[in-house]
Amino acid sequence: MFIDEAGVNIAMTRHFARSPQGSCAYGTRPDGRGKNVTMIGAMSTEGIIAAMTFTGGTNKSAFEAYVTQVREKQSL
């Protein structure tokens, strides 16, 4: 089993864009600070076992909740 955790801020966006040569790229992007979102997932040789996303960073209680979720899903 392989467990991985990653996080992203939902306000993250590029400051520059690409467009066809000779034209400008126009658009908007979020201002200010967004919320952090954490994703945790587990895989085995049989495929994805369980995935969980939540707002904020990973801490002990969040990881314990995930491990409990994975254990319950495996027993089904």
All heavy atoms as TSV, in Angstrom:
chain	resi	resn	atom	element	x	y	z
A	1	MET	N	N	0.848	-1.170	0.000
A	1	MET	CA	C	0.000	0.000	0.000
A	1	MET	C	C	0.892	1.231	0.000
A	1	MET	O	O	1.924	1.279	0.650
A	1	MET	CB	C	-0.901	0.019	1.228
A	1	MET	CG	C	-1.812	1.213	1.249
A	1	MET	SD	S	-2.851	1.388	2.710
A	1	MET	CE	C	-3.741	-0.126	2.665
A	2	PHE	N	N	0.483	2.232	-0.751
A	2	PHE	CA	C	1.198	3.495	-0.857
A	2	PHE	C	C	0.236	4.616	-0.500
A	2	PHE	O	O	-0.851	4.704	-1.059
A	2	PHE	CB	C	1.732	3.670	-2.279
A	2	PHE	CG	C	2.411	4.983	-2.516
A	2	PHE	CD1	C	3.675	5.214	-2.020
A	2	PHE	CD2	C	1.779	5.981	-3.229
A	2	PHE	CE1	C	4.307	6.428	-2.240
A	2	PHE	CE2	C	2.399	7.198	-3.451
A	2	PHE	CZ	C	3.671	7.417	-2.954
A	3	ILE	N	N	0.602	5.457	0.458
A	3	ILE	CA	C	-0.226	6.599	0.869
A	3	ILE	C	C	0.516	7.866	0.502
A	3	ILE	O	O	1.710	8.003	0.758
A	3	ILE	CB	C	-0.505	6.581	2.385
A	3	ILE	CG1	C	-1.279	5.324	2.771
A	3	ILE	CG2	C	-1.270	7.826	2.805
A	3	ILE	CD1	C	-1.498	5.173	4.261
A	4	ASP	N	N	-0.213	8.818	-0.104
A	4	ASP	CA	C	0.391	10.089	-0.479
A	4	ASP	C	C	-0.524	11.227	-0.072
A	4	ASP	O	O	-1.748	11.092	-0.076
A	4	ASP	CB	C	0.636	10.126	-1.986
A	4	ASP	CG	C	1.529	11.287	-2.392
A	4	ASP	OD1	O	2.305	11.777	-1.550
A	4	ASP	OD2	O	1.456	11.694	-3.560
A	5	GLU	N	N	0.088	12.340	0.282
A	5	GLU	CA	C	-0.654	13.539	0.703
A	5	GLU	C	C	-0.127	14.707	-0.109
A	5	GLU	O	O	1.066	14.834	-0.344
A	5	GLU	CB	C	-0.420	13.764	2.208
A	5	GLU	CG	C	-1.075	15.003	2.761
A	5	GLU	CD	C	-0.158	16.207	2.765
A	5	GLU	OE1	O	1.061	16.057	2.660
A	5	GLU	OE2	O	-0.682	17.318	2.857
A	6	ALA	N	N	-1.043	15.556	-0.558
A	6	ALA	CA	C	-0.659	16.757	-1.301
A	6	ALA	C	C	-1.619	17.877	-0.930
A	6	ALA	O	O	-2.758	17.632	-0.537
A	6	ALA	CB	C	-0.703	16.501	-2.800
A	7	GLY	N	N	-1.160	19.086	-1.063
A	7	GLY	CA	C	-2.006	20.231	-0.754
A	7	GLY	C	C	-1.922	21.276	-1.845
A	7	GLY	O	O	-0.954	21.343	-2.604
A	8	VAL	N	N	-2.959	22.089	-1.930
A	8	VAL	CA	C	-3.008	23.170	-2.914
A	8	VAL	C	C	-3.809	24.319	-2.325
A	8	VAL	O	O	-4.690	24.114	-1.492
A	8	VAL	CB	C	-3.629	22.670	-4.242
A	8	VAL	CG1	C	-5.082	22.318	-4.064
A	8	VAL	CG2	C	-3.457	23.685	-5.343
A	9	ASN	N	N	-3.464	25.513	-2.733
A	9	ASN	CA	C	-4.236	26.680	-2.342
A	9	ASN	C	C	-5.153	27.014	-3.503
A	9	ASN	O	O	-4.682	27.166	-4.637
A	9	ASN	CB	C	-3.309	27.851	-2.020
A	9	ASN	CG	C	-4.062	29.044	-1.515
A	9	ASN	OD1	O	-4.819	29.647	-2.247
A	9	ASN	ND2	N	-3.856	29.376	-0.258
A	10	ILE	N	N	-6.453	27.140	-3.260
A	10	ILE	CA	C	-7.398	27.316	-4.356
A	10	ILE	C	C	-7.276	28.668	-5.038
A	10	ILE	O	O	-7.852	28.878	-6.096
A	10	ILE	CB	C	-8.850	27.052	-3.907
A	10	ILE	CG1	C	-9.280	28.026	-2.807
A	10	ILE	CG2	C	-9.021	25.629	-3.455
A	10	ILE	CD1	C	-10.744	27.906	-2.440
A	11	ALA	N	N	-6.517	29.610	-4.486
A	11	ALA	CA	C	-6.301	30.898	-5.138
A	11	ALA	C	C	-5.064	30.875	-6.030
A	11	ALA	O	O	-4.750	31.870	-6.669
A	11	ALA	CB	C	-6.177	32.015	-4.103
A	12	MET	N	N	-4.355	29.736	-6.077
A	12	MET	CA	C	-3.158	29.661	-6.905
A	12	MET	C	C	-3.548	29.722	-8.373
A	12	MET	O	O	-4.427	28.998	-8.830
A	12	MET	CB	C	-2.396	28.362	-6.638
A	12	MET	CG	C	-1.730	28.319	-5.292
A	12	MET	SD	S	-0.935	26.749	-4.951
A	12	MET	CE	C	0.304	26.674	-6.206
A	13	THR	N	N	-2.908	30.577	-9.090
A	13	THR	CA	C	-3.138	30.692	-10.524
A	13	THR	C	C	-1.908	31.328	-11.160
A	13	THR	O	O	-1.116	31.985	-10.485
A	13	THR	CB	C	-4.402	31.519	-10.815
A	13	THR	OG1	O	-4.674	31.478	-12.200
A	13	THR	CG2	C	-4.265	32.945	-10.364
A	14	ARG	N	N	-1.770	31.150	-12.428
A	14	ARG	CA	C	-0.639	31.734	-13.147
A	14	ARG	C	C	-0.809	33.242	-13.259
A	14	ARG	O	O	-1.914	33.752	-13.351
A	14	ARG	CB	C	-0.541	31.135	-14.542
A	14	ARG	CG	C	-0.229	29.666	-14.532
A	14	ARG	CD	C	-0.214	29.166	-15.973
A	14	ARG	NE	N	0.118	27.765	-16.014
A	14	ARG	CZ	C	1.310	27.292	-16.378
A	14	ARG	NH1	N	2.252	28.116	-16.758
A	14	ARG	NH2	N	1.535	26.003	-16.376
A	15	HIS	N	N	0.311	33.938	-13.299
A	15	HIS	CA	C	0.284	35.390	-13.486
A	15	HIS	C	C	0.328	35.747	-14.971
A	15	HIS	O	O	-0.014	36.851	-15.368
A	15	HIS	CB	C	1.462	36.055	-12.770
A	15	HIS	CG	C	1.339	35.989	-11.287
A	15	HIS	ND1	N	0.677	36.947	-10.564
A	15	HIS	CD2	C	1.775	35.081	-10.386
A	15	HIS	CE1	C	0.712	36.630	-9.282
A	15	HIS	NE2	N	1.379	35.501	-9.155
A	16	PHE	N	N	0.779	34.813	-15.810
A	16	PHE	CA	C	0.905	35.058	-17.241
A	16	PHE	C	C	0.205	33.937	-17.998
A	16	PHE	O	O	0.098	32.817	-17.516
A	16	PHE	CB	C	2.383	35.114	-17.645
A	16	PHE	CG	C	3.135	36.186	-16.905
A	16	PHE	CD1	C	3.889	35.880	-15.786
A	16	PHE	CD2	C	3.072	37.502	-17.320
A	16	PHE	CE1	C	4.576	36.861	-15.104
A	16	PHE	CE2	C	3.750	38.497	-16.641
A	16	PHE	CZ	C	4.504	38.183	-15.534
A	17	ALA	N	N	-0.256	34.252	-19.204
A	17	ALA	CA	C	-0.954	33.252	-20.017
A	17	ALA	C	C	-0.343	33.217	-21.411
A	17	ALA	O	O	0.388	34.124	-21.811
A	17	ALA	CB	C	-2.443	33.597	-20.110
A	18	ARG	N	N	-0.665	32.184	-22.148
A	18	ARG	CA	C	-0.206	32.060	-23.526
A	18	ARG	C	C	-1.379	32.302	-24.456
A	18	ARG	O	O	-2.517	32.002	-24.133
A	18	ARG	CB	C	0.356	30.662	-23.777
A	18	ARG	CG	C	1.603	30.388	-22.977
A	18	ARG	CD	C	2.102	29.013	-23.274
A	18	ARG	NE	N	3.254	28.724	-22.439
A	18	ARG	CZ	C	4.337	28.131	-22.872
A	18	ARG	NH1	N	4.411	27.726	-24.111
A	18	ARG	NH2	N	5.342	27.907	-22.067
A	19	SER	N	N	-1.056	32.834	-25.615
A	19	SER	CA	C	-2.086	33.060	-26.630
A	19	SER	C	C	-1.420	32.932	-27.996
A	19	SER	O	O	-0.191	32.968	-28.107
A	19	SER	CB	C	-2.716	34.439	-26.457
A	19	SER	OG	O	-1.755	35.447	-26.711
A	20	PRO	N	N	-2.231	32.765	-29.026
A	20	PRO	CA	C	-1.645	32.699	-30.370
A	20	PRO	C	C	-0.820	33.957	-30.667
A	20	PRO	O	O	-1.139	35.051	-30.188
A	20	PRO	CB	C	-2.860	32.620	-31.295
A	20	PRO	CG	C	-3.960	32.082	-30.438
A	20	PRO	CD	C	-3.688	32.608	-29.067
A	21	GLN	N	N	0.226	33.801	-31.456
A	21	GLN	CA	C	1.112	34.918	-31.767
A	21	GLN	C	C	0.320	36.065	-32.388
A	21	GLN	O	O	-0.520	35.852	-33.264
A	21	GLN	CB	C	2.215	34.463	-32.714
A	21	GLN	CG	C	3.277	35.503	-32.917
A	21	GLN	CD	C	4.473	34.961	-33.674
A	21	GLN	OE1	O	4.511	33.794	-34.036
A	21	GLN	NE2	N	5.442	35.810	-33.915
A	22	GLY	N	N	0.565	37.264	-31.910
A	22	GLY	CA	C	-0.103	38.444	-32.421
A	22	GLY	C	C	-1.373	38.810	-31.679
A	22	GLY	O	O	-2.024	39.796	-32.005
A	23	SER	N	N	-1.777	38.028	-30.682
A	23	SER	CA	C	-2.975	38.354	-29.905
A	23	SER	C	C	-2.634	38.348	-28.417
A	23	SER	O	O	-1.654	37.747	-27.995
A	23	SER	CB	C	-4.107	37.368	-30.185
A	23	SER	OG	O	-3.750	36.082	-29.754
A	24	CYS	N	N	-3.448	39.040	-27.647
A	24	CYS	CA	C	-3.246	39.113	-26.199
A	24	CYS	C	C	-4.170	38.125	-25.493
A	24	CYS	O	O	-5.261	37.833	-25.965
A	24	CYS	CB	C	-3.550	40.521	-25.689
A	24	CYS	SG	S	-2.375	41.756	-26.262
A	25	ALA	N	N	-3.705	37.628	-24.359
A	25	ALA	CA	C	-4.535	36.744	-23.524
A	25	ALA	C	C	-5.160	37.596	-22.419
A	25	ALA	O	O	-4.463	38.315	-21.707
A	25	ALA	CB	C	-3.693	35.636	-22.919
A	26	TYR	N	N	-6.484	37.536	-22.289
A	26	TYR	CA	C	-7.190	38.297	-21.263
A	26	TYR	C	C	-7.902	37.324	-20.333
A	26	TYR	O	O	-8.359	36.273	-20.761
A	26	TYR	CB	C	-8.229	39.234	-21.890
A	26	TYR	CG	C	-7.609	40.323	-22.734
A	26	TYR	CD1	C	-7.552	40.202	-24.103
A	26	TYR	CD2	C	-7.070	41.461	-22.140
A	26	TYR	CE1	C	-6.984	41.188	-24.889
A	26	TYR	CE2	C	-6.489	42.453	-22.912
A	26	TYR	CZ	C	-6.454	42.315	-24.289
A	26	TYR	OH	O	-5.884	43.288	-25.050
A	27	GLY	N	N	-7.999	37.678	-19.087
A	27	GLY	CA	C	-8.702	36.834	-18.134
A	27	GLY	C	C	-8.649	37.449	-16.749
A	27	GLY	O	O	-8.034	38.492	-16.530
A	28	THR	N	N	-9.303	36.790	-15.833
A	28	THR	CA	C	-9.295	37.243	-14.454
A	28	THR	C	C	-8.739	36.127	-13.582
A	28	THR	O	O	-8.703	34.962	-13.982
A	28	THR	CB	C	-10.711	37.592	-13.961
A	28	THR	OG1	O	-11.531	36.440	-14.078
A	28	THR	CG2	C	-11.305	38.715	-14.789
A	29	ARG	N	N	-8.319	36.486	-12.394
A	29	ARG	CA	C	-7.836	35.505	-11.434
A	29	ARG	C	C	-8.287	35.925	-10.047
A	29	ARG	O	O	-8.571	37.101	-9.821
A	29	ARG	CB	C	-6.330	35.341	-11.499
A	29	ARG	CG	C	-5.545	36.575	-11.199
A	29	ARG	CD	C	-4.060	36.304	-11.443
A	29	ARG	NE	N	-3.272	37.447	-11.068
A	29	ARG	CZ	C	-2.679	37.601	-9.905
A	29	ARG	NH1	N	-2.770	36.672	-8.989
A	29	ARG	NH2	N	-1.981	38.673	-9.642
A	30	PRO	N	N	-8.364	34.997	-9.110
A	30	PRO	CA	C	-8.813	35.345	-7.764
A	30	PRO	C	C	-7.861	36.329	-7.093
A	30	PRO	O	O	-6.652	36.253	-7.258
A	30	PRO	CB	C	-8.799	34.011	-7.014
A	30	PRO	CG	C	-8.724	32.958	-8.056
A	30	PRO	CD	C	-8.090	33.577	-9.255
A	31	ASP	N	N	-8.417	37.258	-6.366
A	31	ASP	CA	C	-7.616	38.187	-5.570
A	31	ASP	C	C	-7.559	37.681	-4.135
A	31	ASP	O	O	-8.451	36.981	-3.674
A	31	ASP	CB	C	-8.236	39.587	-5.573
A	31	ASP	CG	C	-8.101	40.263	-6.923
A	31	ASP	OD1	O	-7.152	39.930	-7.652
A	31	ASP	OD2	O	-8.942	41.120	-7.235
A	32	GLY	N	N	-6.529	38.065	-3.438
A	32	GLY	CA	C	-6.429	37.700	-2.028
A	32	GLY	C	C	-5.971	36.274	-1.830
A	32	GLY	O	O	-5.491	35.607	-2.734
A	33	ARG	N	N	-6.167	35.826	-0.629
A	33	ARG	CA	C	-5.709	34.486	-0.250
A	33	ARG	C	C	-6.890	33.525	-0.266
A	33	ARG	O	O	-7.953	33.824	0.233
A	33	ARG	CB	C	-5.101	34.528	1.139
A	33	ARG	CG	C	-3.910	35.460	1.226
A	33	ARG	CD	C	-3.432	35.522	2.628
A	33	ARG	NE	N	-2.911	34.226	3.009
A	33	ARG	CZ	C	-1.706	34.017	3.498
A	33	ARG	NH1	N	-0.919	35.023	3.689
A	33	ARG	NH2	N	-1.309	32.820	3.825
A	34	GLY	N	N	-6.657	32.371	-0.813
A	34	GLY	CA	C	-7.688	31.347	-0.821
A	34	GLY	C	C	-7.475	30.369	0.311
A	34	GLY	O	O	-6.549	30.487	1.111
A	35	LYS	N	N	-8.328	29.378	0.370
A	35	LYS	CA	C	-8.205	28.350	1.404
A	35	LYS	C	C	-7.291	27.234	0.919
A	35	LYS	O	O	-7.207	26.953	-0.272
A	35	LYS	CB	C	-9.577	27.782	1.731
A	35	LYS	CG	C	-10.493	28.799	2.353
A	35	LYS	CD	C	-11.816	28.188	2.711
A	35	LYS	CE	C	-12.685	29.244	3.378
A	35	LYS	NZ	N	-13.948	28.714	3.816
A	36	ASN	N	N	-6.609	26.594	1.856
A	36	ASN	CA	C	-5.786	25.439	1.539
A	36	ASN	C	C	-6.654	24.189	1.522
A	36	ASN	O	O	-7.513	24.012	2.384
A	36	ASN	CB	C	-4.662	25.271	2.564
A	36	ASN	CG	C	-3.662	26.392	2.477
A	36	ASN	OD1	O	-3.406	26.918	1.409
A	36	ASN	ND2	N	-3.104	26.774	3.597
A	37	VAL	N	N	-6.423	23.342	0.545
A	37	VAL	CA	C	-7.147	22.077	0.429
A	37	VAL	C	C	-6.117	20.959	0.431
A	37	VAL	O	O	-5.113	21.030	-0.285
A	37	VAL	CB	C	-7.987	22.027	-0.867
A	37	VAL	CG1	C	-8.669	20.695	-1.021
A	37	VAL	CG2	C	-9.011	23.148	-0.882
A	38	THR	N	N	-6.347	19.938	1.242
A	38	THR	CA	C	-5.451	18.793	1.335
A	38	THR	C	C	-6.126	17.575	0.733
A	38	THR	O	O	-7.320	17.363	0.913
A	38	THR	CB	C	-5.079	18.503	2.804
A	38	THR	OG1	O	-4.416	19.657	3.321
A	38	THR	CG2	C	-4.169	17.304	2.930
A	39	MET	N	N	-5.336	16.778	0.003
A	39	MET	CA	C	-5.822	15.531	-0.594
A	39	MET	C	C	-4.937	14.389	-0.109
A	39	MET	O	O	-3.720	14.509	-0.144
A	39	MET	CB	C	-5.740	15.617	-2.116
A	39	MET	CG	C	-6.521	16.779	-2.698
A	39	MET	SD	S	-5.899	17.294	-4.300
A	39	MET	CE	C	-4.417	18.185	-3.828
A	40	ILE	N	N	-5.549	13.313	0.367
A	40	ILE	CA	C	-4.815	12.125	0.792
A	40	ILE	C	C	-5.399	10.946	0.019
A	40	ILE	O	O	-6.617	10.815	-0.093
A	40	ILE	CB	C	-4.945	11.853	2.305
A	40	ILE	CG1	C	-4.456	13.042	3.112
A	40	ILE	CG2	C	-4.157	10.605	2.688
A	40	ILE	CD1	C	-4.623	12.874	4.616
A	41	GLY	N	N	-4.536	10.099	-0.497
A	41	GLY	CA	C	-5.005	8.931	-1.231
A	41	GLY	C	C	-4.127	7.733	-0.968
A	41	GLY	O	O	-2.958	7.862	-0.614
A	42	ALA	N	N	-4.693	6.545	-1.131
A	42	ALA	CA	C	-3.950	5.295	-0.952
A	42	ALA	C	C	-4.178	4.409	-2.161
A	42	ALA	O	O	-5.279	4.340	-2.702
A	42	ALA	CB	C	-4.404	4.575	0.308
A	43	MET	N	N	-3.103	3.742	-2.575
A	43	MET	CA	C	-3.168	2.813	-3.699
A	43	MET	C	C	-2.528	1.497	-3.297
A	43	MET	O	O	-1.635	1.456	-2.458
A	43	MET	CB	C	-2.389	3.344	-4.898
A	43	MET	CG	C	-2.919	4.576	-5.519
A	43	MET	SD	S	-1.891	5.118	-6.897
A	43	MET	CE	C	-1.926	3.695	-7.942
A	44	SER	N	N	-2.981	0.441	-3.929
A	44	SER	CA	C	-2.338	-0.858	-3.792
A	44	SER	C	C	-2.201	-1.436	-5.192
A	44	SER	O	O	-2.541	-0.782	-6.175
A	44	SER	CB	C	-3.170	-1.786	-2.898
A	44	SER	OG	O	-4.327	-2.217	-3.589
A	45	THR	N	N	-1.744	-2.652	-5.285
A	45	THR	CA	C	-1.630	-3.293	-6.595
A	45	THR	C	C	-2.993	-3.525	-7.227
A	45	THR	O	O	-3.090	-3.747	-8.422
A	45	THR	CB	C	-0.888	-4.638	-6.478
A	45	THR	OG1	O	-1.572	-5.446	-5.520
A	45	THR	CG2	C	0.547	-4.427	-6.054
A	46	GLU	N	N	-4.049	-3.430	-6.425
A	46	GLU	CA	C	-5.401	-3.620	-6.933
A	46	GLU	C	C	-6.047	-2.306	-7.365
A	46	GLU	O	O	-7.182	-2.297	-7.818
A	46	GLU	CB	C	-6.254	-4.311	-5.878
A	46	GLU	CG	C	-5.747	-5.697	-5.545
A	46	GLU	CD	C	-6.483	-6.330	-4.389
A	46	GLU	OE1	O	-7.503	-5.757	-3.956
A	46	GLU	OE2	O	-6.044	-7.381	-3.927
A	47	GLY	N	N	-5.372	-1.162	-7.187
A	47	GLY	CA	C	-5.906	0.135	-7.584
A	47	GLY	C	C	-6.066	1.066	-6.403
A	47	GLY	O	O	-5.506	0.857	-5.331
A	48	ILE	N	N	-6.872	2.118	-6.616
A	48	ILE	CA	C	-7.104	3.115	-5.568
A	48	ILE	C	C	-7.965	2.503	-4.471
A	48	ILE	O	O	-9.007	1.913	-4.742
A	48	ILE	CB	C	-7.785	4.362	-6.144
A	48	ILE	CG1	C	-6.843	5.041	-7.139
A	48	ILE	CG2	C	-8.171	5.332	-5.036
A	48	ILE	CD1	C	-7.449	6.203	-7.858
A	49	ILE	N	N	-7.522	2.652	-3.243
A	49	ILE	CA	C	-8.261	2.113	-2.098
A	49	ILE	C	C	-9.211	3.165	-1.545
A	49	ILE	O	O	-10.384	2.903	-1.364
A	49	ILE	CB	C	-7.289	1.638	-0.997
A	49	ILE	CG1	C	-6.456	0.491	-1.536
A	49	ILE	CG2	C	-8.044	1.240	0.252
A	49	ILE	CD1	C	-5.333	0.083	-0.625
A	50	ALA	N	N	-8.698	4.356	-1.269
A	50	ALA	CA	C	-9.540	5.405	-0.707
A	50	ALA	C	C	-8.889	6.753	-0.933
A	50	ALA	O	O	-7.674	6.869	-0.936
A	50	ALA	CB	C	-9.752	5.181	0.783
A	51	ALA	N	N	-9.714	7.773	-1.121
A	51	ALA	CA	C	-9.230	9.142	-1.278
A	51	ALA	C	C	-10.072	10.054	-0.395
A	51	ALA	O	O	-11.251	9.796	-0.171
A	51	ALA	CB	C	-9.323	9.573	-2.726
A	52	MET	N	N	-9.441	11.102	0.114
A	52	MET	CA	C	-10.145	12.035	0.988
A	52	MET	C	C	-9.595	13.433	0.741
A	52	MET	O	O	-8.387	13.608	0.575
A	52	MET	CB	C	-9.930	11.638	2.447
A	52	MET	CG	C	-10.649	12.514	3.445
A	52	MET	SD	S	-10.566	11.866	5.130
A	52	MET	CE	C	-9.088	12.664	5.740
A	53	THR	N	N	-10.467	14.431	0.672
A	53	THR	CA	C	-10.044	15.830	0.584
A	53	THR	C	C	-10.702	16.603	1.718
A	53	THR	O	O	-11.809	16.263	2.143
A	53	THR	CB	C	-10.450	16.476	-0.752
A	53	THR	OG1	O	-11.861	16.441	-0.872
A	53	THR	CG2	C	-9.818	15.767	-1.922
A	54	PHE	N	N	-10.011	17.617	2.198
A	54	PHE	CA	C	-10.566	18.462	3.250
A	54	PHE	C	C	-9.872	19.809	3.247
A	54	PHE	O	O	-8.766	19.952	2.735
A	54	PHE	CB	C	-10.460	17.792	4.630
A	54	PHE	CG	C	-9.066	17.363	4.991
A	54	PHE	CD1	C	-8.229	18.214	5.688
A	54	PHE	CD2	C	-8.597	16.111	4.641
A	54	PHE	CE1	C	-6.945	17.821	6.027
A	54	PHE	CE2	C	-7.319	15.713	4.979
A	54	PHE	CZ	C	-6.492	16.568	5.671
A	55	THR	N	N	-10.539	20.817	3.786
A	55	THR	CA	C	-9.987	22.164	3.887
A	55	THR	C	C	-9.007	22.220	5.038
A	55	THR	O	O	-9.269	21.695	6.115
A	55	THR	CB	C	-11.115	23.183	4.109
A	55	THR	OG1	O	-12.065	23.049	3.055
A	55	THR	CG2	C	-10.577	24.600	4.118
A	56	GLY	N	N	-7.868	22.856	4.799
A	56	GLY	CA	C	-6.848	22.996	5.829
A	56	GLY	C	C	-5.689	22.044	5.600
A	56	GLY	O	O	-5.631	21.332	4.601
A	57	GLY	N	N	-4.776	22.038	6.541
A	57	GLY	CA	C	-3.605	21.181	6.453
A	57	GLY	C	C	-3.801	19.873	7.193
A	57	GLY	O	O	-4.732	19.705	7.969
A	58	THR	N	N	-2.888	18.938	6.933
A	58	THR	CA	C	-2.951	17.635	7.591
A	58	THR	C	C	-2.401	17.753	9.006
A	58	THR	O	O	-1.354	18.347	9.225
A	58	THR	CB	C	-2.117	16.595	6.820
A	58	THR	OG1	O	-2.574	16.555	5.479
A	58	THR	CG2	C	-2.231	15.218	7.439
A	59	ASN	N	N	-3.136	17.187	9.951
A	59	ASN	CA	C	-2.653	17.096	11.324
A	59	ASN	C	C	-2.934	15.674	11.817
A	59	ASN	O	O	-3.419	14.828	11.063
A	59	ASN	CB	C	-3.293	18.156	12.226
A	59	ASN	CG	C	-4.806	18.083	12.226
A	59	ASN	OD1	O	-5.392	17.047	11.911
A	59	ASN	ND2	N	-5.440	19.179	12.579
A	60	LYS	N	N	-2.635	15.416	13.057
A	60	LYS	CA	C	-2.773	14.065	13.593
A	60	LYS	C	C	-4.206	13.552	13.488
A	60	LYS	O	O	-4.436	12.438	13.023
A	60	LYS	CB	C	-2.317	14.030	15.056
A	60	LYS	CG	C	-2.416	12.671	15.692
A	60	LYS	CD	C	-1.972	12.713	17.143
A	60	LYS	CE	C	-2.168	11.371	17.801
A	60	LYS	NZ	N	-1.789	11.400	19.220
A	61	SER	N	N	-5.171	14.365	13.874
A	61	SER	CA	C	-6.560	13.899	13.867
A	61	SER	C	C	-7.065	13.671	12.434
A	61	SER	O	O	-7.816	12.731	12.180
A	61	SER	CB	C	-7.474	14.863	14.612
A	61	SER	OG	O	-7.447	16.132	14.019
A	62	ALA	N	N	-6.643	14.507	11.487
A	62	ALA	CA	C	-7.056	14.318	10.092
A	62	ALA	C	C	-6.469	13.030	9.532
A	62	ALA	O	O	-7.154	12.263	8.848
A	62	ALA	CB	C	-6.618	15.506	9.243
A	63	PHE	N	N	-5.201	12.759	9.830
A	63	PHE	CA	C	-4.575	11.542	9.318
A	63	PHE	C	C	-5.187	10.304	9.966
A	63	PHE	O	O	-5.431	9.300	9.295
A	63	PHE	CB	C	-3.064	11.568	9.543
A	63	PHE	CG	C	-2.362	10.426	8.869
A	63	PHE	CD1	C	-2.199	10.426	7.505
A	63	PHE	CD2	C	-1.885	9.358	9.607
A	63	PHE	CE1	C	-1.565	9.369	6.870
A	63	PHE	CE2	C	-1.254	8.303	8.989
A	63	PHE	CZ	C	-1.085	8.310	7.613
A	64	GLU	N	N	-5.474	10.364	11.263
A	64	GLU	CA	C	-6.120	9.227	11.934
A	64	GLU	C	C	-7.499	8.957	11.337
A	64	GLU	O	O	-7.889	7.807	11.165
A	64	GLU	CB	C	-6.223	9.476	13.437
A	64	GLU	CG	C	-4.902	9.331	14.155
A	64	GLU	CD	C	-4.997	9.670	15.634
A	64	GLU	OE1	O	-6.026	10.229	16.080
A	64	GLU	OE2	O	-4.022	9.373	16.349
A	65	ALA	N	N	-8.244	10.011	11.016
A	65	ALA	CA	C	-9.557	9.833	10.383
A	65	ALA	C	C	-9.402	9.170	9.024
A	65	ALA	O	O	-10.184	8.284	8.658
A	65	ALA	CB	C	-10.257	11.176	10.238
A	66	TYR	N	N	-8.398	9.556	8.269
A	66	TYR	CA	C	-8.157	8.940	6.963
A	66	TYR	C	C	-7.806	7.460	7.108
A	66	TYR	O	O	-8.351	6.624	6.392
A	66	TYR	CB	C	-7.042	9.669	6.210
A	66	TYR	CG	C	-6.716	8.964	4.930
A	66	TYR	CD1	C	-7.571	9.064	3.840
A	66	TYR	CD2	C	-5.609	8.150	4.828
A	66	TYR	CE1	C	-7.302	8.381	2.672
A	66	TYR	CE2	C	-5.332	7.471	3.660
A	66	TYR	CZ	C	-6.183	7.592	2.592
A	66	TYR	OH	O	-5.921	6.906	1.440
A	67	VAL	N	N	-6.884	7.145	8.022
A	67	VAL	CA	C	-6.482	5.750	8.215
A	67	VAL	C	C	-7.687	4.903	8.617
A	67	VAL	O	O	-7.870	3.786	8.136
A	67	VAL	CB	C	-5.342	5.636	9.249
A	67	VAL	CG1	C	-5.068	4.191	9.625
A	67	VAL	CG2	C	-4.091	6.286	8.699
A	68	THR	N	N	-8.537	5.435	9.469
A	68	THR	CA	C	-9.754	4.728	9.871
A	68	THR	C	C	-10.649	4.494	8.659
A	68	THR	O	O	-11.202	3.416	8.484
A	68	THR	CB	C	-10.514	5.536	10.940
A	68	THR	OG1	O	-9.643	5.748	12.043
A	68	THR	CG2	C	-11.752	4.802	11.398
A	69	GLN	N	N	-10.786	5.501	7.814
A	69	GLN	CA	C	-11.602	5.379	6.601
A	69	GLN	C	C	-11.052	4.294	5.686
A	69	GLN	O	O	-11.806	3.486	5.158
A	69	GLN	CB	C	-11.631	6.714	5.856
A	69	GLN	CG	C	-12.329	6.655	4.513
A	69	GLN	CD	C	-12.188	7.939	3.724
A	69	GLN	OE1	O	-11.906	8.989	4.262
A	69	GLN	NE2	N	-12.390	7.850	2.440
A	70	VAL	N	N	-9.741	4.261	5.506
A	70	VAL	CA	C	-9.125	3.250	4.638
A	70	VAL	C	C	-9.356	1.859	5.212
A	70	VAL	O	O	-9.728	0.933	4.501
A	70	VAL	CB	C	-7.609	3.516	4.467
A	70	VAL	CG1	C	-6.931	2.352	3.778
A	70	VAL	CG2	C	-7.406	4.791	3.695
A	71	ARG	N	N	-9.169	1.704	6.497
A	71	ARG	CA	C	-9.355	0.399	7.152
A	71	ARG	C	C	-10.792	-0.082	6.968
A	71	ARG	O	O	-11.046	-1.235	6.671
A	71	ARG	CB	C	-8.994	0.490	8.625
A	71	ARG	CG	C	-9.014	-0.873	9.303
A	71	ARG	CD	C	-8.612	-0.805	10.752
A	71	ARG	NE	N	-7.322	-0.149	10.905
A	71	ARG	CZ	C	-6.989	0.592	11.951
A	71	ARG	NH1	N	-7.847	0.794	12.917
A	71	ARG	NH2	N	-5.809	1.137	12.033
A	72	GLU	N	N	-11.757	0.832	7.156
A	72	GLU	CA	C	-13.174	0.453	7.000
A	72	GLU	C	C	-13.472	0.078	5.555
A	72	GLU	O	O	-14.194	-0.879	5.299
A	72	GLU	CB	C	-14.078	1.611	7.434
A	72	GLU	CG	C	-14.093	1.822	8.921
A	72	GLU	CD	C	-14.886	3.065	9.324
A	72	GLU	OE1	O	-15.482	3.701	8.439
A	72	GLU	OE2	O	-14.899	3.368	10.517
A	73	LYS	N	N	-12.904	0.790	4.601
A	73	LYS	CA	C	-13.174	0.509	3.193
A	73	LYS	C	C	-12.571	-0.829	2.783
A	73	LYS	O	O	-13.137	-1.549	1.991
A	73	LYS	CB	C	-12.639	1.633	2.314
A	73	LYS	CG	C	-13.100	1.535	0.905
A	73	LYS	CD	C	-12.838	2.808	0.145
A	73	LYS	CE	C	-13.476	2.671	-1.221
A	73	LYS	NZ	N	-13.538	3.908	-1.935
A	74	GLN	N	N	-11.400	-1.174	3.330
A	74	GLN	CA	C	-10.758	-2.434	3.005
A	74	GLN	C	C	-11.572	-3.616	3.519
A	74	GLN	O	O	-11.564	-4.675	2.936
A	74	GLN	CB	C	-9.348	-2.507	3.590
A	74	GLN	CG	C	-8.338	-1.749	2.789
A	74	GLN	CD	C	-6.969	-1.927	3.377
A	74	GLN	OE1	O	-6.796	-2.175	4.569
A	74	GLN	NE2	N	-5.960	-1.792	2.537
A	75	SER	N	N	-12.273	-3.436	4.613
A	75	SER	CA	C	-12.999	-4.556	5.198
A	75	SER	C	C	-14.325	-4.823	4.484
A	75	SER	O	O	-14.978	-5.810	4.752
A	75	SER	CB	C	-13.257	-4.299	6.687
A	75	SER	OG	O	-14.097	-3.176	6.853
A	76	LEU	N	N	-14.735	-3.917	3.552
A	76	LEU	CA	C	-15.986	-4.130	2.835
A	76	LEU	C	C	-15.857	-5.177	1.750
A	76	LEU	O	O	-14.900	-5.491	1.237
A	76	LEU	CB	C	-16.458	-2.801	2.211
A	76	LEU	CG	C	-16.836	-1.733	3.209
A	76	LEU	CD1	C	-17.198	-0.450	2.451
A	76	LEU	CD2	C	-18.013	-2.164	4.039
